Amino acid sequence: MITILEPADGLGATLHPDDRGCVSAEHGEVGLTSTVPRELVHRAAVAEVFLTGMCRPAEDRFHVTAQLPRGHSFFAPIAGTHYDPMLLCETIRQVGSYVAHQAFGVPLGHQFLLWALDYTTCSDQLAIGDAPADVDLDVTCTDIRRRGSQLQALQYAVVMRQGESVLATAKVGYNVASPAVYRRLRGDQHGRSPVPSLPPAPLQPAQVGRWSPFDVVLAAAPQRGTGVTWQLRYDTRHPVLFDHPGDHLPGMVLLEAARQAAVALTPAPGVMPVSVVSSYERYAEFGSPLWIHAQRAGETAIQVTGTQEGNEVFAATVGTARVAAMPFGMTA
């Protein structure tokens, strides 16, 4: 398995349903005046926190608020007009750690071992307006497993809305490991320092839907056969993909590799990764080449797998759609 949600220090509070069902980070009710504490969503940079509050109308249900920035250094608007679906995906990922710490009492410092992440977006609802998008996420937790009072595993389903419009739906599943369990799981890999992997030059940014070579995670010398295979490349100084140090590759890097592979196989402008169905089998380790293989699985679907030392690390099916750049002078 691979950890997408990283550890922090300290302890999380536990929220219980009350008569109103609403609790926020500071003032006791859901609001959009500030983001939640960064450690509760496992981000080092305050600018990378998108959640703004939460209420709990039932033991297994949550109402989370978030704000999507109109501009972002990495999740740049697609075709200059639409939110990047991966920005929504990251927002949904943050929900998992926030709910675990703030509602289920998981101490900070525990690891979250992701095993599945699926999302589907409504691309016609992702046009960027004249202000940041304040969104509501209805979260339902299922398959809640505990050992005693400690959360061991969780699945959660999300419906993300802006006003009455549904922007995305998602389903995520993860296990929780204490620091002692994580040390045993990682063995000799525990505590390793991040190591960059910079094989020959990256693909051209436009080929993978990015603006800068610094953001490209596929090497420019692919192997061709049934589909296309690239070597994963990454710079551990990247401020978003490597928000903070860890002893293995973050899952965000793998998801981004799947996204870029799908765009590279769809040679058209304005390609959006509108859906992803993904599963994770093992940790992606530093210091060993990781290969990203992609092939078409239908008119708009790309099947992507990542392998390392002959073992499958993850698999993802990425659904794509095109959006046209909006003519100058028009607004969404």
N, C-alpha and C positions, 0 to 999 in steps of 0.2 A: 504494500500500500504506500501511498505518498501523502505527505502532509501538506495541505494547502494552508491550513490555519496554524500559525506559528505561536510559540509560547511567550509569555510575559511574566513578570514577577508580581507577587501580591495575591490577594484574594478578591473574588467577585462577590457582590451582594446578591441576595435572593429576593425576588419580588413575588408577592402573592396577590391573587385577585382580590380586589376590594369592591366596594359598592359601585364605584365608578369604573373600575377595571383599568384605570389609566395611571401610569407612573412614567416619569421622564427622568433624564439624567440628573436634573437639578431641582426642578420646581414642582414635582408631584403631578404634572399633567403633560400630555404630549404637546410639544411645541416645536417650532422651527427656528428658534433664536440662536442655537449653537449645535455643534455636533456632539455626539456621545464621546466619552473618554477613549482616546486612541488605543490604549492597552486592551480594552474590551473587544475590539475588532482586530487585534493583532497587527496594528500598523505602527510604524515608527514616526512617519510623517503625518502631521495633523492635516495637511492638504489632501491626503489620501483617504480620509474618513468621510463617508457619505451619509451615514445614518445620523438622525437628529433626535430620535426619541422612541418610546415604546409604551404601549399599554397592554394589559393582559385581561381580556374579558372572560377567559375560562382557563382552566388548568393547562390545557393543551393547545390554546389558541392565543395568538398575539397580533397586535396591530402595531406595525413599525412604520415610522416615517423616515424619509430620506430626501436628499436634494441632489439632483444630477446637474453638474456644472455644464454650461454651454460650451466651454472650451477646456481642454485638458492637455497636458504635455505629452501624454501617450495615447489615451483613448480619444483621439482627435475626431471631429465630426466627419462622417462619410459623405463624400461629394460636397462637403461644405454645408450640408443642410440637415443631416440626420444624426441622431445619437448613435454612437458605436454600441452595438448590442453587448460587447464585452464589458462596457461600463456598467450596464445593467447586471451582467453576470457577477462582476466584482461586488456590486451592492448586495446582491442576493447571497454571495459567499459571506459577507460581513455579518449578515443576519444570523448565521449558524453559530459563530463564536459569541456574538452579543447575547443571544437567547441563552446559550449554555452557561455563560458566566453570570449574567444578570438575573436569570429566572430559575435556573436549575442548580445554582450554587457550585458550579465547577470552579475550583481554584485556578487563578492565573498561574501559569507554569506547566499546566497539563497540555498534552499534545492532542490534536484532533486529526485522526487518520481518515482521510476522505476515501470512499470507495465508489461513489457514484455522484455525478452532477449532470443534470439535464435541464435545458431551458429552451423555450420557444418564445420568440418575440413577434409582435404585430408590427411589421415594418412600416405600414401606412400610418401608424400612430407615433412614430419616432422622429417626426420633423421637429427641429429645434425652434422654439418660439422666441419671444423678445425678452424673456426672463428665464433664470434657471428653473428646471422642472421640479416642483415639489410633488413627491410621489408617496403613495400609501401602499404598504405591503401587508396583505392579509396572510398570516402564517399559521399553518396547522401542523402540529407535531404528531407523528405516528411512530409506532414501533419504538416506544421509549423504554429502554432497558436500563435497569439499575442493579447494582450489587450493594445491598443494604440501602443507604441513602445516597450513594455515589452514582452519578450518571455514567453508564458504560457505552451506550450507543443511542443514536437518534436518527430518525428521518424527518424531514420537514418539507412541506409543499408550500409554494408561494404563488400568490396572484398579485402582480404589481399594477397599480392603477394611477393615472393622473386624472383627477376628477372622475368622470364616469367612464373614461376610456381605459381599456385593458392594454397595458404596454407589453406585459410578458407573464408567462407562467413558468414554474420551475419545480424541480424536485431534487433534493440533496440528501445524501446519507453519509454518516461518518461514525467512527468509533472514537472513544476517549481513552487516553493512556496517561497514567500518572508519571511523574518524572522517573520513578524507579522502574516501572514497566517499560517506559521508552528506552531507558539505558539498556535493558536486557534485549529489547527488540533490535536496537541498532548495533550492539556489540562493538567491534573495533571501529565502526564508522561514527560512533557517538562523539559529538563535539568537533568533528572535522571542520576546518576552515574552508570557506567557499573558494573554488578554483575556477578561473575563467577558461572557456574553450573557444578559441578563435582560429578555426581552420580557414582556408582561403576565403577571399573576399565574399561578403554577403550578396545575396540577390539584390537587384535594384529595388529600392523602396517601393516604387510604383507597381512592381510585379506582385507585391504582397499587401498592398493597401496601406503602406506606411509612408511617412514623409522623410525620415532620416535613416541613413545606414545604421546608426546606433540602435535603432529599434527593430532591425531585421534579425531573425533568429534562425534562418536557413542559409547554409553555405551555397555559394554560386556554382558549384560543380556537382550537379545531380547525377545519379546513376539511373539509367532508364532500362525498363524491362516491362513487366506487367505493372503499369503505373510508374511513378517516379519516386526516387528515394534521395533525400538530402541528409547531410550531417547537421545535427543541431549545433548552432554556434551561439554564444552568449558572453556578455561582458558583465561580470559581477558588480561593476560600478553603476549599472543601470538603476536609477533611483526608484523606478516603479516595479520592474520585474524582480529586483532584489532590494526591496524596501528595508530589510534588515538581514543580518547574517543568519545562516542556518547550516546544518551539516549535510544537506542534500538539496537537490534542485527543487525550487518551489513549483507547485502545481500550476501557478499562473504561467510559468514559462512553457509548460507542456500544452496548456490550452491555447496559448498564443501561437505555438508551433503548428497546432492543428488548424487554427484559423488561417495562418499565413499559407500553409500548404493548400488549403481549399481555395483561397483566392488565387494562388499561383496557377492552379489548374482551371481557373475560370477567367480566361484572358479578356476581361471587359472592365471598363471603368465603373466605379460606384458599386462594387460587390460587397454585400453585407453578409456576415455570418449569422443568419436569422435564427438558427437553431443549432443545438449541440446535444447529442446523447453520448455520454462519456463514462468510462469505468477505469479504475486504477488498481493495478495488481501488485506493484512493488515500488520501493523507493527508486528514484532516479539519482544515481550517484555522481559526484564530481570525479573527474580524473579518468573517465572511460568514455569513448565515443558513444553517442546516442543517435540512432538513425530514425528518421521520420519518413515513413512510407505512405504514399497517398495514391488512391485510384478512384475513379468514378464509380458510384453506386447507384446512379440514376441521372436523370436530366439535371437536377439541381442539388444532388447529394454527393459528398465526397467522403470516402472511408479512409481514416487516418489511423496508423498504428505507430507506436514508438517502441523500439527494441534497444536493449543494451546487453552486450555480451551474450547474444542469442536468446535472451529472455524478453517477453513482452512486458513493457512497463505500463502502458496505457493504450486504450483504443477509443476512438471518437468518430462519430458520424456527424459531419457538419453540413447543415442545409444552407444554401445560399440563395440570395435574391439580389436584383439590381435596383438601384435608385438613380434617377437622373438628377444631375445638378440643376438647381433652381435658377431660372434666368435672373440676371442682375436686376435689382430694383424690386423684386417680389419678396413677400414675406410669407412665412409658414402660417 
